[in-house]
Structures are given as structure tokens and as C-alpha cells.
């Protein structure tokens, strides 16, 4: 039985180093998607740092938000 090799989009586009079995349109589609989602290391680092800062702010404000939930007659 011959296995048919499909070119599908996967989480890791690096798996598509072996594109010679794909149709030209499939190769172009994979390359276009790779370029579309390409992010420089500097930009990625900036985004990750921003997310980390937002998470830290949210955690530090969590206590204040919890205290607002307590009715004043209890405090």
C-alpha cells in the first residue's frame, strides 16, 4: 500500500523542509503563511515582556480587587 503524502498546515511549519512531494501551489501557500506569521526575535521578546508586565500588574492589583468585594460593614 502506498501512503499519500499530504501537505497540510501544522503548528510547526519547520516540518515542511521536504516540499518536493507537494504541488507548486501548496509550496507557495506554505511559504506565504510562513512569511505572514514571521516575527523577528526582537518583536517576539517585546511582546512576551509586555504580556509578562500585564500579568504582574494584574496579580498585584488582584488583592485590591478582592478587598473591594468585601462589604464595608464587615471591614
N, C-alpha and C positions, 0 to 999 in steps of 0.2 A: 504494500500500500504506500503510495506517495503522499507525503504531507505537503499541503499547500501552504506556502509562507505568506502570511498577511502582513501588510504594513499598517499598523494601527497606531493611534496616538496613545502614548503611555505616560506615566508620571515622569519617567526618566528618558528623555529624548536621546540620551547618550547611547542607548541600546541600538540606535539606528546607524551605527557605523557601517553596517553591512547592507547598503541600499541597492546593490546591483540586481537583486531579485525583484525590486519594486518597479512599477511603471514610472516613466518620467514625471507624470503629473503628481504621483504620490511623493516622489523625491522632492519636487518643488514645494509641495504642501508642507512636508516635514521641515524643510529649510525655512519656509516662510513663517511657520509657527515658532520655530526656534528663534528666529530673528525678532519676532513680535514680542516674545516674552524675555528676551535677553535683558539682563540688568547688570550694570557694572558692579564690581566689588565695592566700590566707594558708595554707590547709591544703596546697595543692599545693607551695608554697615549702617548708613544713616537711617534707613527705615527701621532696622532692628533696634537701634539705640532709641529712636522715637517711641517705639512700642514699649520698650523697657521703661522709659521715663513715664509714660502714661500709666503703666501698670503700677509703678511705685507711687505715683500721685493718688491713684485710686485706692491703694492699700493704706496710705497714710490718712486719707480722708474717710476711710471706712469707719473708724472709731467715732468720728464726729457725726457721721450719718446715723450710726447706731444710737448715739445719745439723743438725737433728735426724735427718735421713735419712742423714747420713754416719756410718758406724760409728766407734766410739771408737778402734779400732786404727789407723785412717787418720789421725785427728786426733792 
